[in-house]
């Protein structure tokens, strides 16, 4: 049985909130990279369902409480929890966006290998939390995997980032950012908005960020209520579907990719638009203009080592989760 927000709030120390902030930092770092979901980090670290409940609580009933007293409103929305988490996410995105862009440009194989290990181990650990596999749960897992695989195979759009499109893009991407396995950043890639949004974050272009943020807020408040209802009514089937989504997304985070088409951001920097997965022993045979990285070396052993490191880190994080079953 889940503890109430009031009980959780009373039992937490400043160290517990520091831990929530660090989980938020990990979520922010994951959400910056196309193919990795911050929702995955939230689930394996034991805060996912509280996060969804907190977001779902941000509705008309909470506003009524706000009129009668701030304290009741703050408790209802899990305010201390959300504040610590949002601060961690925000600081991480602001501080790590340039570093991750640099790693994507210079060491893509090693970075994607690390994330591949993270996602693979996460799917395994979250799947273990499902109590008994029935045909309904297996079907939910297969559907989730098919949806994620289909999204990962989609062709990115090439539309002008108008104000309305930025607003709608924020609404769509935020829904994926709170789903384990589906990357909000990758949906931004599909919508053609990833370079625009990430450069706006690194350059603090508030006109773009406010439009995107307003759309994200709308999507967050509406979708979180649907997800909270599913988790409370059909918990195991919903979790099975989320595990399927994570497994289906492994296609997207495969480290060795052949670039079939490139695009450029507003600063003229070249970015991959369409990619195709290749085996590591085939990677060195690709033409130079189709390599995702700067070298034809598949870096097999370092890549396997970083994938193993990602797996170990997830198991260590799960062992430190006091809510694990």
N, C-alpha and C positions, 0 to 999 in steps of 0.2 A: 504493500500500500504506500502511496506517495504521501510525503509529509506536506502540510499546508504551507503557504508562503509565510504566514506568521511564525510557524514553528521553525522553519528554515532560517528566517531572519534573526530570531532570538538566539539560535544555536551557533551562528557564524561569528568567527573572530575576524580581526583585521587580516590575519594570515589567510583565512579562507577567501576573503574578498580579493586579496592579492592573487591567489590561485585562480579565481574567476577572471581577473584581469589578464593573467598570462594565457588562459584559455582563449580569451578574446583576441589577444595578440596573435595566437596561432591561427585562429579563424580568419583574421584580417589578412595574414600572410597567404593563407590558402586561397582566399577569394580573389587575390590579385592575379593569380596564375590561371589561365584558361585550361580547364580540364580537372581542376581540384576544387572541392566544395568546402566552405567553412562549416556547413551543416554536418559534414563527416567528422570534423574535429569536435563539434559540440556533442555528437552522439557518443563517440568513443570515450569522451572525458566525463560523461555522466550528467551533462547539463542540458541535453537536448529537449527533453519533455518540459522542464521548467522554463526554458527559453520560449517554447511554443505557447505554453500556458500564459506566460507573461505578456507576450505579444498579443495573444487573443484577448487578454483582459483590457487592452487599450481600446475600449469602445464606449458607447453611450452611457453604460452603467458606471464606468469609471469617472466620466465627466460629471455625473450626478453626485458622486461621492466627493469630487473636487469642490463642488459648490458648498457642500456641508462641512468640509474639513480636509486640509491637505494631507494629514497623517493617514486617514483612512484610504484616501486615493493612492498614496505612495505604497501602502502595504498591499493593496489590491493588485497593483501593476508590478509587484516584486521590484520596487524602485531601486533599492540598494543593489540587488543582483544586476538589473539592467544597466545601471550607471557604471558599475565596475566593468561589465562586459563591453559596453559601448566605448568606454575610454580605452580599453585594451585594443579593440578593433580599430578605432580611429588612429591611435598612435602608431599602430603597426602598419596600416596602409600608408600613412604619411611618411614613415621612416623607411619602409622596405620596398616601396613601389619602384624606385630607381634601381635598387640593388637587384631585384628580381628581373626587371627588364634587362639589366646588364647580363645576368646569368642566362636568361633566355637567349640572348644574342650571342654569347661567347661560349657557354657550356650547356647547350640544350640537352644533350644526351644524358649527362650526369644529373641535371636537375629533374628531368622527366623520369629517370630511373628511380630517384629517391621518392618521388611522388607515386610512382607505380607501386613501390613497396608499401607506402602508406595506405593507399586505397585497397590493395589486395588484403593486407592484414586487417584493415578495418571491416571489410565485408565479412571476413571469417569470424571475427569476434562478435560483431553485431548479430550475425546469423545464429550464433550459439545461444543468444538470449531468447530465442523463439522457443516456446514450450511445445514440443511435439509437432512434427511436420505432417499436415493433412493435405489433401489434394487442393483445397482452397488456397493454402499458403504457398504451395508449389506453383500454382497457377499465377498467384500474385507476383511471385518472384520472377517467373518467366515473362510476364507482361511488363514488369519494371525494367528487366534487362532489354527487352525488345524496344521499349520507348527510348531508353538511354542510348542504345546502339543506333537507332534511327536518327536521333538528334545529332550524335557524333559524326554521322555520315552526311549530314545536310550540307548544302552549299551555301556559303556566306552570301548575304545580300550586299549590294553596292549602292546604297541610297544616301542621299544628302542628309547629314545630321541636323534637320530642322528642329525648332523648339518643340513642336508636337511630337516628333519622332524621339527626341531625347526623353521627354516625359513618359511616353509609352515604353521606351526601352528600359527606363528605370523600374516601371511597374512589372515588366516581364522578368528582368534579370534578378530582382530581389526575391522573387518566388523561388528561383533556382538556388539562390545563395543560402536559403534556409533548408534546402533539401539535401540530405546526404547523397553524394554521387553525381548530382547534376550541378555543373559549374555555372554560376551566374556570369563569370567572366567569359566562359565559352559561348554562352548565349549572346553576350555582347559582341563576340567575334562573328557569330552567325548574322547578327543584325547589322554588322559593319560599324559598330559604335565603340569597339574596344580601344583603338588608338586615341579616339577623341576623348573618352572618359578618363583613361589612364594619364594622358598628358595634361588634362585639366586638373587632376589630382596633384601631379608633380609640380605644376606651374601655378596652382591655386587660382584657377580661373572660375570665380564664383558665379558668373552668369550661367555657365554650363552646369556647374555642380548643383546650384539651386533648382534648376529645372529637372535634372536627373534625380535629385534627392526628393523632390515633391512627388514624382512618379513612384519612386521606391517606397515612400511612406504609404501612399495609397495601396500599392500592391501588398505591402507587408501587413497592413491592418486587415485587409480582406482575406488574403490567402492563409494567414496564420490561424484564423478562426476555423476555416475548413480543415486544416491539418490537425488542429487541436481536437476537433470533433471526431475525426477519423481515428486518432490515437486513443481516445477515450472509449469509443464504441467498438472499434475493430483493431485493437492494438497489434496483435501478432500478424494479421494479414497486412496491415499497413507497414510494419517493420520489414516483413518479407518482401514487399514491393520495393521498399527503400534499399534493401540489400541487393535486389535485382538491378536496380538503377546503378548502384555502385559497380557491380560486376559488368554491366553493359558499358559503363564509362571507361573501363580499362582499355578499350580500343582507342580512346582519345589520348590517354596518357602513355601509350607505348613509346619508348624512347627513340627508336630508329625510324625516321620518317624521310620520305622523298618529297620534296616540294614540287608540286605540279604547277603552281601559279603564285605569283608574288603581288603584293600591293604596297603602297607607300602611305605613310601618315602625313599629317599637315606640315611636318618638318622635313619631309623628303626622305625619311628613313625607310628602308625596305623591310617589309614584314611578310611572313608566309600567309597565303590566302587559302590555298588548297594543298593538302598533304595526303600521302599514301604510306601506310605502314610497310616496312621492309624488315627482313631478317638481318641481324647484325653482320653476318658474313657476306650479305649482299651490299651492305652500305658503302663499302670502300669502292665498289664498282660504279657508283653513280657519277654522272657528270658534275663538275664543280658548281655549276649554277643551279643544281637541284639538291644540294646538301643543306640540311637544316642548320648545321654548325659551320665552323670555319675550317674544319679539317676532315679529311675522308676517314680518319681513324675511328672505328666503331667503339673504342674504349671499353671493350667487353668486360674485362675484369674489374676496373673501377666502377663501371655501371652496376655490375652484379653486387659489388660491395656496398654501394650506396642504396640499392634496393633492399639488401639485407639489413642495412642500418635503419631504413624506414620501417621495416617489419618489426625490428627489435624495439624501436622507439614507441610504436603503437602498443606493443605488448606491455612495455613498462608503464605507459600512460594508463592503460586499462587496469593494470595491477594497482595503480595508485588511485583508482576511482572507487570511492567508498560505497557507491550505489550499485556496483556490479553484482550480478547474480551468480 
